[in-house]
Amino acid sequence: MTVELAIVGAGPAGMAAAVLAAELGLETGLIDEQASPGGQIYRGIERSQPNSPLGPDYHAGRPLAAALRESRVEYRPGTTLWHVDPEGALYLESGGRTEMLTARRILLATGAFERPVPIPGWKLPGIMGAGAAQILLKTGDLVPEGRVVLAGQGPLLYLFAAQLARAGAPPVALFETTPPENYLGAARLGGGLWSGRRMLLKGLRLMLAVKRARIPIRRAVRGLRALGGRNFERIAWEGGELAADHLFLHEGVIPNVQVSLALQLRHEWDEGQLCWRPALDPWGQTSLANIFIVGDGGGIAGAEAAALSGRLAALAAAAQLDHIGEAERDRRAVPIRAALDRELALRPFLDRLYRPAQSVLVPAEDEVIACRCEEVTVGRIRQAARLGAQGPNQLKSFTRCGMGPCQGRICGPIVSAVMAETLGKPIAEIGTYRPRAPFKPITVGALADLGADIADRHSEAQSPPATPDL
Amino acid sequence: MFRLRPEGDPATIAVVVEGRTTLVPAGASAAAAVLLAGFRSIRETPVQGSERAPYCMMGVCFDCLAEIDGVPNRQSCMIEARPGMQIRRQIRARKVDPAA
């Protein structure tokens, strides 16, 4: 099957881009791994109840999902992208069947995930990301039982603390890891405070809600360690220890660049957000002319900015494929860019305020697991670097780090940071993993299914039919 | 160690987790079903056999791997619970069945 525009990911960016692109007359396909639209930020949005403890910002996702349902977009839930070739072929898997979709333009809206927080003991059951625990609340109304501790920093940590309190499961403690010098650094930036006042106010209200719920907050916490036997039992820090049943960690989110790295698009190290991000033009176009990246996958800016960036890319794709003229593209882009500027105004302040401490990026303790899949410790990464491993890709053959099922998604940021520190080089120079297909595991049966598909295409194009060559 | 919020959607979907019938609300993931069934961990790693629970819940970390309807190594956080779904914890690496 062929479409003009294939969009990967049905979060705010992908939904907004798809709806506008279809409105502009583009034949648009939207592929998403989940069973219903929303991405992670609006996960489970179609089932949300108005009185849910998740609050108004979450419900803001409803109109986007409704617009998608009403649009002419060919929306394919439950579909996984496992390979994409730069010429515009997407290899999909759904229900054990494989299919190839060709597209004149590809728009990746693969979003963000929580930055790994490699503290000692972070692999113990009972510990998960704060965003992960929030997803349990969004999708199934699950709340943690027992004593809950939230640790880390960033708006989501306060948001989730308030949501848990509203859900009748207030945390027994919130440990904020923001280093004191961050406040000064952020205050010096100051500039975006007025234009970003709406967002700033929202943040202050959140902090107030946490205070009103009487959740004890401990600030400038250092040296977090999770202790336990088979399961998490206690959280320790420089100066104390507390028994708990759940620990939810959060140090902000980073772009999910697995697919864009595999495509070898140009990426740069973002020193402000401490993450890799694809190089994009003002329309979201990547270093490959037919591929766009929108939303948090192109740099962290939040859900509302994601939808706006999705619309800009839809306009650009529509103009490139002659559905609208460049003048109309530019005219329609003006209010979108103005709204985007307002959304981005506070970002440098937030990035500086919630900049993770170096001890979070590079654990001091050698025994901390960096690669959760292959159980490779930070100490072994340091050792391999000293033995001559030049970068993350060579490190794989030294240690198997990054070679488990997650394919380096979780350990990637840790590995780059540890190697940079050990070798005394900037992260930009160390680089990161080069992921490869399949992006997600597929069965041999599903692959064989594709063989039949390719054979059909060959027999249409040439005779006699070619043997499928995988 | 997780429970359902009493004011939330009723749990109407019956799945089977390690032989135990567990009721979950529509929209809940297979990973959520395992946690609701009372398991703290969902898999044992192939390397050291250490126990793990779902960590990211968004399809990134692969710490929620489980056997779902007979297929091992599935990302249970990305799969919605369906009536009658059979979910088993993933113990170490998948076994290759010589009879299959």
Interface residues (C-beta under 8 A of the other chain):
Chain A: E33 Q34 A35 S36 Q40 R43 G44 R47 Q49 N51 S52 P53 F113 E114 K123 P125 G126 I127 M128 G129 G131 A132 A133 I135 L136 L137 T139 G140 D141 L142 V143 P144 E145 G146 A167 G168 R230 N231 D245 H246 N256 R372 C373 E374 E375 G404 P405 C406 R409 I410 K440 P441 T443
Chain B: M1 F2 R3 L4 R5 P6 E7 G8 D9 V24 P25 A26 G27 A28 S29 A32 L35 L36 R40 S41 T45 V47 Q48 S50 E51 R52 A53 P54 Y55 C56 M57 M58 G59 V60 C61 F62 D63 L65 V71 N73 Q75 C77 M78 E80
